[in-house]
Amino acid sequence: MSTPSYPTIGKAAPTFKAPVVGPDIAPDTILDLKSLKGHTVVLYFYPKDNTPGCTKQACALRDDWTSIASKAKVFGISIDSAASHQKFIKKFDLPYPLIVDEDHAIAEAYGVWVEKSMYGKTYLGTERTTFIIAPDGKLQAILPKVKPEQHLQQVLDSL
């Protein structure tokens, strides 16, 4: 298993431009992280839409949305397609957008594209990790290898 190499807290967060889907977002919208300067941003990386842990994590944020929405702009991010993200958002009525990272370039930039192991087989995948970016664009906090049931509270504590 490889050890993640995260960006440094206090330094500028890795920037990116990527497709984003979600409530009140026009089709084919590209999100530029730089456009969010002036806002606290929660970027949470998760392995896959519609899997038990990822669904639990996404729905916990949805269920306490009023506590988070006033403090930060939240974006989930995985290597799933825009179509997969749209179904996931609709199925679970998620109030926040999801970023498409099909080529895992953003996951790599944030150090969360790592070697994983399941049933004795190793493969590359996304480590469940959350980054909090301050309004000045600098990395404020990293929540590594979060557990889906603890994620919401860790995010709220970090904000």
N, C-alpha and C positions, 0 to 999 in steps of 0.2 A: 504494500500500500504506500502510495506517495504522500508526502507531507505537503499540505497546501502552502503556497507562498503568497500571502495576502499583501495588498497595498499597505502603505504605512499610515497609521493614524496620525492626523495633523498635517498630512500632505494632501495635495489635490487628488480627488477621486478620479479614477480612470474615466475619461469621457467616452461617449459612444453615440452613434445614431442608429436606431433600430425601429422596425415596425412595432406598433403598439395597438392593442385592441382593448375595448372596454366600453362601459357605459358613457354615453355622450361623446364618443370619439368617432370622427368620420372614418370611413373605410380608407385604407392605404395611407394612414397617418404614420409619419416617421417621427419618433421622439428623439430630440437632441438633448442629452443630459444638461448641456450648457444653458438651455432655455429655462431650466428649473432653478437657476441661481436666485437667491433671495428667499428660497423655501427650504425647510428641512425635508429631506427625502429619505424614505425607507425603501431600500432595494432588497427584496428577499429572494434569494435563489432557492429553487426547489427542483427535485428530480423530474417529476412527470405529472401532467394533468390526470385527474381521475384515478389516482392511486390512493389507498387508504390514508397514509400519513400526510400526503400533500393536500388531500381534501380536508382532513382535520385541521391542518394549519391554515388553509385558506378560509375555512368557515369560522374559525375562532376570530380571525381579524374581522370578518363580516359581522359576526355577532356582537362585537364590541366596537363597531365602526365609529360611533359618536365620540368615543374616548380618543381614538387615533386621528380621525379626520381633521380635528381642530388643531392638531399639533404637527402634522406632517403629510406630505404627499406620499402615498404608498404605491409601489409597483412590484408585482410578482414577476419573476423572470425564469424561464426554463427553455429547453431546446425544442419544445413542441411548436407546431405550426400555428399560424394565425387562426386557421379553421378549428384546430383542437382547442386553442385558448377561448375562442368565441363560444364553443359548446360548453366548456368548463364554466365560464362566466354565467351563461344562461342557465345551465343545470342547477347551479348553486347560488344564483342571484348575487354574485359578487359585486360589490359597489365600487371596486377599484380596478384599474387597468392591469393588463398583463403584457409583458414585453416578449417579443419573439427573438430567440437567439439560436436559430436552427444550426448555424455553423459553429456554435459555442465560443465565438470570439470574445463575447463579453464575459462569459464564465472564465475563460482563460485569462483575460485582463485582470479579473478580480481574484484569481488564484483558486477558484473553486471547481475547475475541471480537473478531476483527479482520478487516480486509479482506485477502483473499489473492488470489493470481493463479495460474492454471494454464492452459496452452495459450492465453495471450492473453486469457482471460476473468477478470474479477474477481468475487469473491463473498465473503460473510461466512462465517467458519468459526473453529474453535478452533485457537489456536496451541499447539503442544506445549511446555508450560511446567510446571515443578514448583515447588511452594511447600512449605517446611518450616516448620511451626508449632511453637514451643516449648511446653513444658508450661504456661506462664502465658498461653497464647493469643495471644502476639505473634509476628509474622512473623520468623523467624530467618534464612531464606535464600530466594532466588529463583534458580531455574535456568532461564534463558530460552532459548527456541528450541532445546531439547535435541535431539540426534541419538539415535535409538533405540538404536544400538549403544554409545553412551557414557553413556546415562542411568543405568544401574545403578551404575557407578563414581562418577558425579557425586553420586548420592544417598548412597552409602556415605561418600564424602569429606566431605559436608556434615553427616553425622550424627556 
